[in-house]
Amino acid sequence: MKIPLFFTLQDTPKDKTGEIDVNPQSIIEKLDSWVDGTIRALPNILIGIAVFIAFLYLGRWLGKVVNRLMNKRGRENFGDLLGAFTRYIIVIAGIALSLTIMAPGLSPADLIASLGVSSVAIGFAFQDILQNWLAGILILLRQPFKIGDQIVVNEFEGTVEMVQIRSTIITTYDGQRVVIPNNTVYNNSVKVITAHELIRSQYDVGVGYDEDYLEAMKILKQTVQKVEGVSSEKPVETLVWDQADSWLTIRVRWWTKSDRASVVQIWSKVLLQTQQAMNDAGIDLPFPTHVEIQNAHDLKEAQEGKKLKGELHQSAISKKAKKQSESKTDSENN
């Protein structure tokens, strides 16, 4: 389609050095070529936009399908991550296909080559983010712990709230939220406290050496077995563990549910009831005994002090014997 020209230039002046020449005909021809190109490319542009919109809805639908399938298997957190990943892959494929439709001269090989160069730059720029993202996928795939488990990571301990693309979120026992990068969780040792239903607790009790320690062990075992919350599936143990300076150490072991609340509450009950039972039985639970030595800064000084004390003692004995002898002599003379 040509735009009619209402004027023509009969004589085109020659280009003069140092002056700006304006040629209206060339400007109009350039605009005409742009309009012609846009009109020719308009069907491709519309088709490309339609394809992109179709892939956008397809990605959302497939993401929801994947999420729903994972939820049925009890993997809600992993379903969210995998569904989002599926949606992004479909949308990226739709963008690539739309660009090749809008620009027929652009081949898929050119797109892949350009993506390869850009992916290297993106990899260096977002290295930490990509590492945390990959670690999050591996954590959700291998499932070393689940949502709701109580774990210890480095110095942080609490209940797992969620595993996101970049981080794992736990809530500590005092209600604080801690955000830990997935790379840190994946590359460090993690203690999963609630990995099993039951967990063992233990406490040491000191019994005086002059007490019947066998009877004490029997009382401790029977008392702990009766504490509400102590598991009956595994036995309560009382073991002679150490010979301290002032008492015989008896270690008491019992099993409870592995969550923190159960462990702490039953721990308090065990200590309170065993203390009461030992008091009722009249069994002594001695305190630590400390011996303080004064004026003994070193061995030589202590030995000299002991020697001087002995000499004074002998002198006192001699004076007492002499006095008794004199008293006896006086009584005989009288």
C-alpha positions as CSV (number, residue, x, y, z in Angstrom):
1,M,0.0,0.0,0.0
2,K,1.4,3.4,-1.1
3,I,0.6,6.7,0.4
4,P,-0.1,9.2,-2.4
5,L,2.2,12.2,-2.6
6,F,0.6,15.5,-3.1
7,F,3.8,17.2,-4.1
8,T,6.9,16.2,-6.0
9,L,10.3,17.7,-6.1
10,Q,11.4,18.6,-9.6
11,D,14.9,19.5,-8.8
12,T,16.7,17.9,-5.9
13,P,19.3,20.3,-4.7
14,K,22.8,19.0,-4.2
15,D,24.1,18.4,-0.7
16,K,26.0,21.3,0.6
17,T,28.8,21.0,3.0
18,G,28.2,22.3,6.5
19,E,24.4,22.4,6.0
20,I,21.6,20.1,7.2
21,D,19.5,19.0,4.2
22,V,15.9,17.8,4.9
23,N,14.3,15.5,2.4
24,P,10.6,15.0,3.2
25,Q,10.3,12.3,0.6
26,S,12.8,10.0,2.3
27,I,11.1,10.5,5.7
28,I,7.7,9.6,4.2
29,E,9.1,6.6,2.4
30,K,10.7,5.3,5.7
31,L,7.4,5.7,7.6
32,D,5.7,3.9,4.7
33,S,8.0,1.0,4.9
34,W,7.5,0.7,8.7
35,V,3.7,0.7,8.3
36,D,3.9,-1.9,5.5
37,G,6.2,-4.1,7.7
38,T,3.8,-3.8,10.7
39,I,0.8,-4.7,8.6
40,R,2.6,-7.7,7.2
41,A,3.7,-8.8,10.6
42,L,0.4,-8.1,12.3
43,P,-1.0,-11.7,11.8
44,N,2.1,-13.2,13.2
45,I,2.0,-10.9,16.2
46,L,-1.6,-11.7,17.0
47,I,-1.0,-15.4,16.6
48,G,2.1,-15.1,18.9
49,I,0.2,-13.3,21.5
50,A,-2.6,-15.9,21.4
51,V,-0.1,-18.7,21.7
52,F,1.5,-17.0,24.7
53,I,-1.9,-16.6,26.4
54,A,-2.7,-20.2,25.7
55,F,0.6,-21.4,27.2
56,L,0.0,-19.1,30.2
57,Y,-3.3,-20.8,31.0
58,L,-1.9,-24.2,30.2
59,G,0.9,-23.6,32.7
60,R,-1.5,-22.6,35.4
61,W,-3.7,-25.6,34.8
62,L,-0.8,-28.1,34.8
63,G,0.6,-26.4,38.0
64,K,-2.7,-27.0,39.8
65,V,-2.8,-30.6,38.5
66,V,0.7,-31.3,39.9
67,N,-0.1,-29.6,43.1
68,R,-3.4,-31.6,43.5
69,L,-1.6,-34.9,42.8
70,M,1.1,-34.2,45.4
71,N,-1.5,-33.1,48.0
72,K,-3.2,-36.5,47.6
73,R,0.1,-38.2,48.5
74,G,0.5,-36.0,51.6
75,R,3.2,-33.9,50.0
76,E,1.6,-30.5,50.2
77,N,4.7,-28.4,50.6
78,F,6.5,-30.3,47.7
79,G,3.3,-29.9,45.6
80,D,3.5,-26.1,45.9
81,L,7.1,-26.0,44.8
82,L,6.8,-28.6,42.0
83,G,3.5,-26.9,40.7
84,A,5.2,-23.5,40.6
85,F,8.2,-25.1,38.8
86,T,5.9,-26.7,36.2
87,R,4.1,-23.5,35.6
88,Y,7.3,-21.5,35.0
89,I,8.6,-24.1,32.5
90,I,5.4,-24.0,30.5
91,V,5.4,-20.2,30.4
92,I,9.0,-20.1,29.3
93,A,8.3,-22.5,26.5
94,G,5.3,-20.4,25.5
95,I,7.4,-17.3,25.3
96,A,10.1,-19.0,23.2
97,L,7.4,-20.3,20.8
98,S,5.7,-16.9,20.6
99,L,8.9,-15.2,19.7
100,T,9.6,-17.6,16.8
101,I,6.1,-17.0,15.5
102,M,6.3,-13.2,15.7
103,A,9.8,-13.1,14.2
104,P,10.0,-16.0,11.6
105,G,13.7,-15.2,11.0
106,L,14.4,-16.1,14.6
107,S,15.1,-19.8,14.8
108,P,14.9,-22.0,18.0
109,A,18.6,-22.6,17.8
110,D,19.2,-18.8,18.1
111,L,17.0,-18.7,21.1
112,I,18.8,-21.6,22.8
113,A,22.2,-20.0,22.0
114,S,21.1,-16.7,23.5
115,L,19.6,-18.5,26.5
116,G,22.9,-20.4,27.0
117,V,24.9,-17.2,27.2
118,S,22.4,-15.5,29.4
119,S,22.0,-18.5,31.7
120,V,25.8,-18.3,32.5
121,A,25.4,-14.6,33.5
122,I,22.3,-15.4,35.5
123,G,24.0,-18.3,37.2
124,F,26.8,-16.1,38.5
125,A,24.5,-13.3,39.5
126,F,22.0,-15.5,41.4
127,Q,24.4,-18.2,42.6
128,D,23.2,-18.2,46.2
129,I,19.5,-18.1,45.2
130,L,19.9,-21.0,42.8
131,Q,21.8,-23.1,45.4
132,N,19.1,-22.5,48.0
133,W,16.4,-23.3,45.4
134,L,18.1,-26.6,44.4
135,A,18.7,-27.5,48.1
136,G,15.0,-26.9,48.8
137,I,14.0,-29.3,46.0
138,L,16.4,-32.0,47.3
139,I,15.1,-31.5,50.9
140,L,11.5,-32.0,49.7
141,L,12.4,-35.0,47.6
142,R,14.4,-36.8,50.2
143,Q,12.3,-35.6,53.2
144,P,14.9,-35.8,56.0
145,F,12.2,-34.2,58.1
146,K,8.5,-33.2,57.6
147,I,6.3,-30.2,58.3
148,G,5.6,-30.3,62.0
149,D,8.8,-32.1,63.0
150,Q,11.0,-30.6,65.7
151,I,14.6,-30.2,64.6
152,V,17.9,-28.7,65.6
153,V,20.0,-26.8,63.0
154,N,23.2,-25.3,64.2
155,E,22.1,-23.3,67.3
156,F,18.4,-23.1,66.3
157,E,15.8,-25.6,67.6
158,G,12.1,-25.5,66.9
159,T,9.2,-26.9,64.9
160,V,9.3,-26.9,61.1
161,E,6.6,-24.5,59.8
162,M,7.3,-24.7,56.0
163,V,10.0,-25.3,53.4
164,Q,10.0,-22.5,50.8
165,I,11.9,-22.2,47.5
166,R,14.7,-20.3,49.2
167,S,14.5,-21.1,52.9
168,T,13.2,-23.4,55.7
169,I,11.1,-21.7,58.4
170,I,11.0,-23.0,61.9
171,T,9.2,-21.7,65.0
172,T,11.2,-21.9,68.2
173,Y,9.7,-23.2,71.5
174,D,9.4,-19.6,72.7
175,G,7.4,-18.5,69.7
176,Q,10.1,-16.9,67.5
177,R,10.3,-17.5,63.8
178,V,13.7,-18.4,62.3
179,V,14.4,-18.3,58.6
180,I,17.2,-20.6,57.6
181,P,18.6,-20.8,54.0
182,N,18.0,-24.2,52.5
183,N,21.6,-24.5,51.5
184,T,22.6,-24.2,55.2
185,V,20.0,-26.9,56.2
186,Y,21.2,-29.3,53.4
187,N,24.9,-28.9,54.0
188,N,24.8,-29.2,57.9
189,S,23.9,-31.8,60.4
190,V,20.2,-31.7,61.3
191,K,18.9,-33.4,64.5
192,V,15.3,-34.5,64.0
193,I,14.0,-34.8,67.5
194,T,10.5,-36.1,66.5
195,A,11.7,-38.6,63.9
196,H,10.4,-41.4,66.1
197,E,7.4,-41.6,68.3
198,L,9.3,-42.2,71.6
199,I,12.4,-40.5,73.0
200,R,14.4,-41.4,76.1
201,S,15.2,-39.1,79.0
202,Q,17.5,-39.7,81.9
203,Y,18.4,-38.2,85.3
204,D,21.1,-38.9,87.9
205,V,20.2,-39.4,91.6
206,G,22.8,-39.5,94.4
207,V,22.3,-41.9,97.3
208,G,24.4,-41.8,100.4
209,Y,26.9,-44.7,100.9
210,D,25.3,-45.7,104.2
211,E,21.9,-46.2,102.6
212,D,20.4,-49.3,101.1
213,Y,21.0,-48.5,97.4
214,L,19.3,-51.6,96.1
215,E,16.1,-50.5,97.9
216,A,16.6,-47.0,96.6
217,M,16.9,-48.3,93.0
218,K,13.7,-50.3,93.5
219,I,11.8,-47.3,94.8
220,L,13.0,-45.1,92.0
221,K,12.0,-47.6,89.3
222,Q,8.5,-48.2,90.8
223,T,7.9,-44.4,91.2
224,V,8.9,-43.5,87.6
225,Q,6.7,-46.3,86.2
226,K,3.7,-44.8,87.9
227,V,4.3,-41.3,86.5
228,E,1.6,-40.3,84.0
229,G,3.0,-39.9,80.5
230,V,5.9,-42.4,81.0
231,S,5.6,-45.0,78.2
232,S,4.9,-48.6,79.2
233,E,6.1,-49.9,75.8
234,K,9.7,-49.7,76.9
235,P,11.1,-50.5,80.4
236,V,12.2,-48.0,83.0
237,E,15.9,-48.5,83.9
238,T,17.8,-47.7,87.1
239,L,21.6,-48.2,86.7
240,V,24.5,-47.7,89.1
241,W,26.4,-45.1,87.2
242,D,29.2,-43.5,89.3
243,Q,30.9,-43.5,92.7
244,A,31.1,-39.9,93.7
245,D,32.9,-38.4,96.8
246,S,29.7,-38.3,99.0
247,W,27.2,-40.6,97.2
248,L,26.5,-43.4,94.8
249,T,25.1,-42.1,91.5
250,I,22.1,-44.0,90.2
251,R,21.0,-43.1,86.6
252,V,17.2,-43.3,85.9
253,R,16.0,-43.8,82.3
254,W,12.5,-43.6,81.0
255,W,10.7,-43.1,77.6
256,T,8.1,-40.5,76.6
257,K,6.6,-39.0,73.5
258,S,9.3,-37.2,71.5
259,D,7.7,-33.8,71.3
260,R,9.2,-31.1,73.5
261,A,6.1,-30.4,75.5
262,S,5.8,-34.0,76.6
263,V,9.5,-34.3,77.5
264,V,9.6,-31.2,79.6
265,Q,6.3,-31.8,81.5
266,I,7.1,-35.4,82.3
267,W,10.6,-34.5,83.3
268,S,9.2,-32.2,86.0
269,K,6.8,-34.9,87.3
270,V,9.6,-37.5,87.5
271,L,11.9,-35.3,89.5
272,L,9.1,-34.2,91.9
273,Q,7.7,-37.6,92.6
274,T,11.0,-39.4,92.9
275,Q,12.2,-36.8,95.4
276,Q,9.0,-37.2,97.4
277,A,9.3,-41.0,97.3
278,M,12.8,-41.0,98.6
279,N,11.9,-38.6,101.4
280,D,9.0,-40.8,102.4
281,A,11.3,-43.9,102.5
282,G,13.8,-42.0,104.7
283,I,16.6,-42.4,102.2
284,D,19.3,-39.7,102.4
285,L,20.1,-37.7,99.2
286,P,23.3,-36.0,100.4
287,F,24.6,-32.6,99.4
288,P,28.1,-32.1,98.1
289,T,30.7,-32.0,100.9
290,H,33.5,-29.4,100.8
291,V,36.6,-29.5,103.0
292,E,38.4,-26.2,103.5
293,I,42.0,-26.2,104.6
294,Q,43.4,-22.9,106.0
295,N,47.0,-21.8,106.3
296,A,48.3,-24.4,103.8
297,H,49.6,-22.4,100.9
298,D,52.1,-25.1,100.0
299,L,53.4,-28.5,101.1
300,K,56.4,-27.1,102.9
301,E,54.4,-24.6,104.9
302,A,51.9,-27.3,105.8
303,Q,54.6,-29.7,107.0
304,E,56.3,-26.9,109.1
305,G,52.9,-26.1,110.6
306,K,52.3,-29.7,111.5
307,K,55.8,-30.0,113.1
308,L,55.3,-26.8,115.1
309,K,51.9,-28.1,116.3
310,G,53.5,-31.4,117.4
311,E,56.3,-29.6,119.3
312,L,53.8,-27.4,121.1
313,H,51.7,-30.5,122.0
314,Q,54.8,-32.3,123.4
315,S,55.7,-29.2,125.4
316,A,52.3,-29.0,126.8
317,I,52.4,-32.6,127.8
318,S,55.9,-32.1,129.5
319,K,54.7,-29.1,131.4
320,K,51.6,-31.0,132.6
321,A,53.7,-34.0,133.7
322,K,56.2,-31.8,135.5
323,K,53.3,-30.0,137.3
324,Q,51.8,-33.3,138.3
325,S,55.2,-34.6,139.6
326,E,55.7,-31.4,141.7
327,S,52.2,-31.8,143.2
328,K,53.0,-35.4,144.1
329,T,56.3,-34.5,145.8
330,D,54.6,-31.7,147.9
331,S,51.9,-34.1,149.0
332,E,54.5,-36.7,150.1
333,N,56.5,-34.1,152.1
334,N,53.4,-33.0,153.9
